[in-house]
Structure formats: C-alpha cells, structure tokens
Amino acid sequence: MSISIKNISKSYKKLKALDDVSLEIEQGELFGLIGPDGAGKTTLFRILTTLLFADEGTASVAGYDVVKEYKSIRRSVGYMPGKFSLYQDLSVEENLNFFATIFGTTIEENYDLIKDIYLQIEPFKDRRAGKLSGGMKQKLALSCALIHKPKVLFLDEPTTGVDPVSRKEFWEMLKRLREKGISILVSTPYMDEAALCDRIALIQGGKILRVDTPENIIEKHPKQIYNVRSRETYRLIQDLKDYPGSENVFAFGEFIHFTSSEETFEPQELQEYLLEKKHEELEIYPANASVEDVFMDLASSSET
Amino acid sequence: MEKEKVVEVNELTKKFGDFTAVDHISFDVYKGEIFGFLGANGAGKTTAMKMLIGISNPTSGEARVSHFDVHHQAEEVKKNIGYMSQKFSMYDDLTIRENIKFFGGIYGLSRKHIKEKTANLIEELQLQEVADSLVGSLPLGWKQKLAFMVSLLHEPRIVFLDEPTGGVDPITRRQFWELIYAEANKGTTIFVTTHYMDEAEYCDRVSIMVEGKIEALDTPKKLKQSFKTDSMNGVFLKLARNVE
C-alpha cells in the first residue's frame, strides 16, 4: 500500500474541511482526487505531505506514519502544490539544482526520470523561473518534484487554468511516470480528467462521495440520462424543470442532460410536452452517463 | 434586420517590443449575443481583452465597445461595461451588502437606486440569510454568482467575464450559466473566456485565438462541422496542434 488514510478529519474553526475520510492507494497507481474548490483536496494533500496535523484519524505514506515518521516521508515524496512555488528569481537550471542538492542528489543521478519533461524546457534553462509561461512553469515544477526520485508523487491541481492542449500533454507525462512505478495522487476540478486515472475518489464538502475506477463509477450509476436539445436552450432548461417528475436538468455541451424521478417516465410524453411548448429542432434520446453526471447526482443528493 | 453591434474590432494589434501579442484581429459582437473568446494560454486573449475594456492602448487598429472608442474614450468604455474575473471579484472583508453598495457607488448609482438594487439582488440570489456576512466566508460558487450580478448593477450593454467559473463545482457552474442565459435573454451582450470546452458549446458564437490571430470564428455547430469533429474540445485540439 502506497498511501493509507484512516478516518481523517480536520476542521478550521467552524469549517469542517475533511470529514472522516478513508482511502487506500496502491503502489504504482495513478489515483485522482476529483472535486471543486473547497472540497478539501488541498487539506488532504497537506496532511499527507506532513505539513498539517489532522484533528482525528491516522495516515501513512510509503509505509511511514505522517506524524511519527514525518522526516522519512519528506525524503520519499515529491509535492507539487497548486500555487507555483519555485524560486522566481533563480533560473530554470538553478531551481532544479537547488532541489537536487537539498535532497542530497544531483541532476545527473536521476536525469532519466525527468529527461522527457526537462528536455522541453532545457532550451530556456538560463531563463528565470518567474519569466516562464504557464505551461513551462508547470513542467519545471514537475521536474523539481521528481529530481530526488520519490516513491510517491503528490500533484495538487496541476492543470487548473491550463488550456486543453497543455492539459493533454501533462496527462501523457503522468502516464509515462506511472510506468516507472511511481504512485501518483493527483487532484483536479476537471471532471473529464477522471477518465485518465486508474481509480478516482469523488470529493465534495470534505466527504468522499465514491471511490472506484472511472468505468465502474459510470456503469454503476442507476439513473437513465436523456440528451435533450432544441433551438432555444434557455427556454428548454426552464421548460424541462417544470416538467412533472423532473429531477436533474443540467446543461452538457450542446445538450441538456435530463433525468426523471418517475419510474414510468416515457420520452415520448416528454417530446409531446415540449412540442406543445413550441420547441423547434427537438431531439430526445438516451445517453451514457459521464463522471460529471454521477458527481452532480451524488453531490445534490448528499446536500439534502 | 440589422443587429446592433456592441463590439466592433478592426485590425486591432498590440506589440510588446518585437513581440506581437495581438495580431490584426477583426470581429463584431452583437446585442444579446453570448460570445465565447477562446485560446490556449499565451495566445493573446488577455491582452486583447485588456484593450477592449479600456485598460491597455492598442499599438494599431481600432475597437469600439458599447459605441465608445477603446483608445480615445477609454474612460467612457470603463463606465459602460461590466467586468468580472476569476481572480478578482469582490472584497472578501466587506459583507455582501457592503460590496453591493461599494460597487453601486463606483458605477455612480444614486443611493435610492443602490437600495433597490441591493434588495432585488439579495432576493433573486436568495442570499437573505447571509447578506450581512463577509464575502470571504461564502463558498466560491456563491461568490462568483454574486460577482456576476454585481457587474451588472449599472445595467451595462455588455459584460466581460474572464474565466468566471474556474474551480467552481459542476452544479454551481451550471447555475452560473443559467444566470448568463437569463441576462443574454434580456438583451445584454456576454463576452466570456473559459477553459471548459463544454461551456464553449453554450455560446452563440465562439472565436479561437492562436498565436495572436483569430483562427476560427463561428457557431459551435458550424465549427464542429468544418473541423469534422463532434466536440469543441476536438476543434480546439485540432487548431492548436497545427501550430506545432
């Protein structure tokens, strides 16, 4: 077991940031912690990287207890915080050298591990880190988190605010790292990235809503979703909400995802209702759930 | 029928030394339209937007926003638009009520008007119970919904939204878009940037910037047809990949 979390809770004054969280992450797994801002992702990362004490519960990383053996953990993990935290006024190469040195190693010793990533920023090795573009900063931060060959890698929202092309490249880098046997815990607010992980935990309001492979999470979703589309999206949303038995009405790209709480729901009847409301270019057909559908369904039922 | 142009951009260009951040872009945005302004990091979106909201002067070319010239009437532009961004929206250490009052004052609303607006807004967003709480104590999603409504206090023709939903949970993100739809329905023009490609699908028209130029501009439907892909994500990846 690479990371083991048992009944962890943490509060900041009245706010319960983590509420009885338990998780097991295996050796060599690419594990995604999926949830919006304020879900408790960063708090969990800080507890696991020994920067914060939990109020209750225990956790271990790479076999070491996060409280008693914090020094061993710090030597064996790489941590890339959500906020860019390298030295802005050191060059790319100086930053990397600095991190290698404080971990008692050299760039040459572990160059193999970062080669893929570092080659892309090497042409700019004399540039100050503060002057790099967002994508390059991200690659440098990942190189620095890897330079001491960690057993476990913690990446806190590495792709937030990053455009889809750079996000795609970043995930390809993560897959190559996993093949080298490094366990990776990565958090993201982008639900579409969930499909790229081996297993995921959906988290909101400090609680884990579900843990499974992305495929299972979708397959086990008990509700039939319908794609609905018409020419006037805004009016369609209002009309669907007014439909008897209407449960979830969520915009999803070019469609509205609709679920009904009625067991006797008939798409044909919905179609008649919408035609009566004078919707043009109307389409209704069953659709597959996505991780985001499941998340919204679990989140709305856990609130009530 | 000729639709009213709320944004008119003609050969707008911005250079920083030898680097051309925005390279002769031209487009129009119409009344009541939801216009998606997309591009990879570093494509020049932010620079273009700064010129349109009157806080950065163009090197050449021109743009009119809400009928004012962004270069020569920058102050008028600022008074006649709404703006909200993910990074700065409201003062965390003021209450909801105080924030509304503050921004109402900035936009030059009368006291009576501010009072009315405050009451309406708090009711519409159902914030009665937290109206006197500090904005900093609100969940991000509430804050963003409130910031959007506050950016509309002075009833501008157009509102600029710079990644308004970054990090917001998926349910609130959709509620946010319902507010956008409702506002566009009233005739307000919405100019929005986002990294969520499903949100690009919610726009009436979308432009995609690549290396300072607008490489594509059309309805999501037509963009998907011409790039032979079934999602805006596909359009985006194809366009941006051509660069390398």
Interface residues (C-beta under 8 A of the other chain):
Chain A: G35 P36 D37 G38 A39 S133 G134 G135 T160 G161 V162 D163 P164 V165 S166 K168 P189 Y190 M191 D192 Q204 T233 Y234 I237 F250 A251 F252 G253 E254 E292 F295 M296 A299 S300
Chain B: G39 A40 N41 G42 A43 P139 L140 G141 E163 G166 G167 V168 D169 P170 I171 T172 R174 W177 E178 Y181 A182 A184 N185 H195 Y196 M197 D198 E201 Y202 P220 K221 S231 M232 N233 F236 L237 A240 R241
